[in-house]
Amino acid sequence: MKKLGIIGGLGPETTSEFYLEVIFGCQKINPLNRPEILIESVPMDLEMEKQAIVEGIGEEKYLPILTGAARKLELSGAGFLVMPCNSLHAFIEEIRGSVKIPVLSIVEETTKFLQVRKIESVGLISTVITKRRRLYENAFKIAGIKTILPNELEQAKIGKIIHNLVINRQGNKEREELVKIIEKFKLHDIHDVVLACTDLQLLIPEHNEVKIHDTMKILANATIEKILEK
């Protein structure tokens, strides 16, 4: 089995969920599987994180922290890396360029996931950074997948919801707000919604009328395949 390196802490609860998803997924295939996993939990400044998530500014400050974490994991023997955080995939090429081992992309894996299932249109919920940088829109467009986005007011609400999740202040109010935004996609005849923020799976893993595609689980499944790859 390949040794996995996780650039984590963005946020901590999602990192732990991702870790467990990978462990249990490997054991579901074979109960004897015990993958070796390294986690570099990035000590992120909360104010800097809030600016990036809610306001969509200052994300370039993350880059040296991320490349440093990637190199540390490589030196510790990781065979490949993952980063269960959508927004910071804005720097995926810089991270890939900082190490000699493969780095899986949550955007690339999600695009492949939708293509295999022949899904042609989706609603997309993400942070303002992911939206502004068109991380998914560009990839989906190349793949022939139509993307519908929340309006500016809804995007501002999403930013606050995500920030509350990161600082562990989520509740029914946040869930209700997110459900309302998801349900509006039905007005565009959208029946598939991509949660392009790994923290959001902590709030709404499924919906009765709209198919929710959780990018964290998609990345976890791709990671499991890579770990068990021969």
C-alpha positions as CSV (number, residue, x, y, z in Angstrom):
1,M,0.0,0.0,0.0
2,K,1.1,3.5,-0.8
3,K,1.8,5.9,2.2
4,L,-0.6,8.8,2.2
5,G,0.2,12.4,3.1
6,I,-2.6,14.7,4.0
7,I,-2.2,18.5,4.1
8,G,-4.8,19.1,6.8
9,G,-6.2,21.4,9.4
10,L,-8.4,23.3,6.9
11,G,-10.5,22.8,8.9
12,P,-9.6,20.3,11.6
13,E,-13.0,18.5,11.8
14,T,-13.1,18.0,8.1
15,T,-9.5,16.6,8.2
16,S,-10.6,14.0,10.9
17,E,-13.7,13.1,8.8
18,F,-11.5,12.6,5.7
19,Y,-9.0,10.5,7.7
20,L,-11.8,8.2,9.0
21,E,-13.4,8.0,5.5
22,V,-10.1,6.8,4.0
23,I,-9.4,4.3,6.9
24,F,-12.9,2.8,6.9
25,G,-13.0,2.7,3.1
26,C,-9.8,0.7,2.9
27,Q,-11.0,-1.7,5.5
28,K,-14.4,-2.1,3.7
29,I,-12.4,-3.5,0.8
30,N,-10.4,-5.7,3.0
31,P,-10.7,-5.8,6.9
32,L,-7.0,-6.4,7.1
33,N,-6.1,-3.1,5.3
34,R,-4.3,-0.7,7.6
35,P,-3.1,2.2,5.5
36,E,-0.1,4.3,6.6
37,I,-1.2,7.9,6.8
38,L,0.8,11.1,7.6
39,I,-1.1,14.3,8.5
40,E,0.5,17.7,8.5
41,S,-2.1,19.9,10.3
42,V,-1.5,23.4,9.1
43,P,-1.6,26.0,12.0
44,M,-3.7,28.5,10.2
45,D,-4.3,32.0,11.7
46,L,-8.1,32.3,12.3
47,E,-8.3,35.9,11.1
48,M,-6.5,35.0,7.9
49,E,-8.8,32.1,7.4
50,K,-11.9,34.3,7.9
51,Q,-10.6,36.8,5.3
52,A,-10.1,34.0,2.8
53,I,-13.4,32.2,3.4
54,V,-15.8,35.1,3.9
55,E,-14.2,38.0,2.0
56,G,-12.1,36.1,-0.5
57,I,-8.9,38.0,0.1
58,G,-5.4,37.2,1.2
59,E,-5.3,33.6,0.0
60,E,-1.8,34.1,-1.4
61,K,-0.5,34.1,2.2
62,Y,-1.3,30.4,2.3
63,L,1.1,29.4,-0.4
64,P,4.4,29.1,1.5
65,I,2.6,27.3,4.3
66,L,1.1,24.8,1.9
67,T,4.3,24.1,-0.1
68,G,6.2,23.8,3.2
69,A,3.7,21.2,4.4
70,A,3.9,19.3,1.2
71,R,7.7,19.1,1.3
72,K,7.6,18.0,5.0
73,L,5.2,15.2,4.1
74,E,7.4,14.2,1.2
75,L,10.5,14.1,3.4
76,S,8.6,12.0,5.9
77,G,8.0,9.3,3.2
78,A,4.6,10.0,1.8
79,G,4.1,8.3,-1.6
80,F,1.5,10.9,-2.7
81,L,-0.4,13.9,-1.2
82,V,-4.0,15.1,-0.9
83,M,-5.5,18.3,0.4
84,P,-9.2,18.0,1.6
85,C,-9.9,21.7,1.0
86,N,-11.3,23.0,-2.2
87,S,-10.4,26.6,-2.0
88,L,-6.6,26.0,-1.6
89,H,-6.6,24.0,-4.9
90,A,-6.1,27.5,-6.3
91,F,-2.5,26.6,-5.6
92,I,-2.5,23.0,-6.7
93,E,0.1,23.5,-9.5
94,E,2.5,25.4,-7.1
95,I,2.1,22.5,-4.6
96,R,2.7,20.0,-7.3
97,G,5.8,21.9,-8.4
98,S,7.2,21.9,-4.9
99,V,7.5,18.1,-4.6
100,K,8.4,15.1,-6.7
101,I,5.5,12.9,-5.6
102,P,2.0,12.9,-7.1
103,V,-0.7,15.3,-5.6
104,L,-4.3,14.4,-6.2
105,S,-6.7,17.2,-7.2
106,I,-10.1,17.3,-5.7
107,V,-11.3,19.3,-8.8
108,E,-9.9,16.8,-11.3
109,E,-11.4,13.8,-9.3
110,T,-14.8,15.5,-9.0
111,T,-14.9,16.3,-12.7
112,K,-14.0,12.6,-13.5
113,F,-16.7,11.5,-11.1
114,L,-19.4,13.5,-12.9
115,Q,-18.2,12.5,-16.4
116,V,-18.4,8.8,-15.5
117,R,-22.0,9.2,-14.3
118,K,-22.8,11.3,-17.4
119,I,-24.0,14.3,-15.3
120,E,-24.4,17.2,-17.7
121,S,-25.4,20.1,-15.4
122,V,-24.9,20.8,-11.7
123,G,-25.4,23.5,-9.1
124,L,-22.1,24.5,-7.4
125,I,-21.7,25.6,-3.8
126,S,-18.3,26.8,-2.8
127,T,-16.2,29.5,-1.0
128,V,-15.8,32.9,-2.7
129,I,-12.2,32.0,-3.6
130,T,-13.2,28.8,-5.4
131,K,-16.0,30.7,-7.2
132,R,-13.8,33.8,-8.1
133,R,-11.0,31.6,-9.4
134,R,-13.5,29.5,-11.4
135,L,-11.7,26.3,-10.2
136,Y,-14.7,24.1,-11.0
137,E,-16.3,26.2,-13.7
138,N,-13.3,26.0,-15.9
139,A,-12.8,22.3,-15.4
140,F,-16.5,21.6,-15.9
141,K,-16.7,23.7,-19.0
142,I,-13.9,21.6,-20.6
143,A,-15.7,18.5,-19.6
144,G,-19.0,19.8,-21.1
145,I,-20.8,20.2,-17.8
146,K,-23.1,23.2,-17.3
147,T,-22.6,25.0,-14.0
148,I,-25.2,27.1,-12.1
149,L,-23.9,29.3,-9.3
150,P,-25.6,31.0,-6.3
151,N,-26.2,34.8,-6.6
152,E,-24.0,37.3,-4.7
153,L,-26.3,37.5,-1.6
154,E,-26.4,33.7,-1.4
155,Q,-22.7,33.5,-1.8
156,A,-22.2,35.9,1.1
157,K,-24.4,33.7,3.2
158,I,-22.5,30.6,2.2
159,G,-19.2,32.3,3.3
160,K,-20.6,33.0,6.7
161,I,-22.0,29.4,7.0
162,I,-18.6,28.0,6.1
163,H,-16.8,30.3,8.6
164,N,-19.1,29.2,11.4
165,L,-18.4,25.6,10.5
166,V,-14.7,26.2,10.7
167,I,-14.9,27.8,14.2
168,N,-17.4,25.2,15.3
169,R,-20.5,27.4,15.5
170,Q,-22.8,25.5,13.2
171,G,-26.5,24.8,14.0
172,N,-30.0,24.5,12.6
173,K,-30.0,28.0,11.3
174,E,-26.9,27.4,9.1
175,R,-28.4,24.1,7.8
176,E,-31.7,25.8,7.0
177,E,-30.0,28.6,5.1
178,L,-27.9,26.1,3.1
179,V,-31.0,24.0,2.3
180,K,-32.8,27.1,0.9
181,I,-29.9,27.8,-1.4
182,I,-29.7,24.2,-2.6
183,E,-33.5,24.1,-3.3
184,K,-33.3,27.2,-5.5
185,F,-31.2,25.2,-8.0
186,K,-34.4,23.3,-8.8
187,L,-35.7,26.5,-10.5
188,H,-33.0,26.0,-13.1
189,D,-34.0,22.3,-13.5
190,I,-30.9,21.3,-11.6
191,H,-31.0,17.9,-9.8
192,D,-27.4,17.5,-8.9
193,V,-25.5,19.8,-6.5
194,V,-21.7,19.7,-5.9
195,L,-20.6,20.7,-2.4
196,A,-17.3,22.2,-3.5
197,C,-16.3,23.0,0.1
198,T,-15.3,20.0,2.2
199,D,-16.6,21.6,5.4
200,L,-20.2,21.7,4.1
201,Q,-20.5,17.9,4.3
202,L,-20.6,18.4,8.1
203,L,-23.9,20.2,7.7
204,I,-25.9,18.6,5.0
205,P,-24.7,15.2,3.7
206,E,-27.9,14.5,1.8
207,H,-31.2,16.1,0.5
208,N,-34.5,14.5,-0.3
209,E,-35.1,16.1,-3.7
210,V,-31.6,17.0,-5.0
211,K,-28.6,14.7,-5.4
212,I,-25.7,16.0,-3.3
213,H,-22.2,15.2,-4.5
214,D,-19.8,15.7,-1.6
215,T,-16.3,16.5,-3.0
216,M,-14.7,15.3,0.3
217,K,-16.1,11.8,-0.3
218,I,-15.1,11.9,-3.9
219,L,-11.5,12.7,-3.0
220,A,-11.6,10.1,-0.3
221,N,-12.6,7.4,-2.7
222,A,-9.9,8.4,-5.2
223,T,-7.4,8.4,-2.4
224,I,-8.4,4.9,-1.4
225,E,-7.9,3.7,-5.0
226,K,-4.5,5.3,-5.0
227,I,-3.4,3.8,-1.7
228,L,-4.4,0.3,-2.9
229,E,-3.0,0.8,-6.4
230,K,-0.5,-1.9,-7.3
